[in-house]
Amino acid sequence: MADAHDWTPDPASHVYVYVQVVHHIAEQIRSGRLPVGARLPAERDLAEQYGVAVNTVRRAIRELRDRGLLITVPVKGTFVRAEESPADPPQDADGDAG
């Protein structure tokens, strides 16, 4: 995972560590450093890279799944998924908006 080695959460921050991890991963997705379909490392590997507990990474991944940014496929792993932008109007069968 790009940049995980260069960044660690600030335990002295008023922001929970898992929220800092959520923000970091979400920013990597938004910036394209983690493209749609990219597989995240295993939770233990992420925890080691970030210098946090596995439960912290688990909570961050759960939050990112709840936001629609990640999907976990049993036995296969956790992947970046396409997020439907709320700004995009629904399209009909012909591809026309509204």
N, C-alpha and C positions, 0 to 999 in steps of 0.2 A: 504494500500500500504506500503510495507516494506520500512523502512528507511526515509520516508518522514518527520516523526516527528523529526528525528535526524539531518536533514539537512535543511538549509534555504539559499537562494541566498544571495550573498554579494552585497548590493546596492552601495557600494563604488567601486566595480570592474569596469574596463573599458569594460567588457563584458556585453551586455544587459541582464537584468534579465530574460527575456523569453528564451534567449539562454542558460543561466545557468540551467534553468528548463529543457530545451530540453536535455542538456548534462546529467543531473542527471537521468532523466527517461530512456534515451537511455542506460546509463551505467547499470541501473537496469535490463533492458531487456537483454543486452549482458551477464551480470553475471548470469542470470537465476533467479534472485530474483523476476522478473516479467516474468513468463513463457508464452509461446504461449498459447493464449486462456484466459489469466487472464483479468479480468474486472477491469478497472481503477475506482477509486471513481468518484463521480460526480464533475463537474468543480468547483462548489462552495466549496465542501469539500477539493479538492486539493488546491484551493486558500487559504483556511483557514490553511491547514497543512503547506503550504510553506510560508505563511505570505505575499501573493502578491494579486493583484487585479484579479478578475475573467477574465478580458480581457487578462491579461498576460498568464494565464493558457490556455485560448482559443487559443492564438497565438502559444503557445508551442505545443499544441495538433495538431493544423493545420500543423505545421512544421513536426511533427513526422508522421502524416498521409501522407504528401507529400513525406517523405523519405521511406514510405512503412512499417514503424514499428508498426503503429496503424491502426485500422479500426473502424469507428463509424457506428453503426447500429441504425437507428432511433428507438426511444422508448426503446431500449434495453441497449444502453451504448457504451462505447469505450473500445476496446479490443486490446490486443497484438496480432499481426498477424505474421505468418511465413514470414520471409524475404528470398527471393532467393538470395543466395550469388553470386556475379558477378564472383567469382573465379570458381564456379561449371560449368563444361562444359555441354552443352545441351545433353540430352540423347534421343536415338531413342526409338521406341515402345518396343524393347526388353530390355531396360534398359542399353544398351551399350553407352558409351560416343562417341560423334562425329558421 
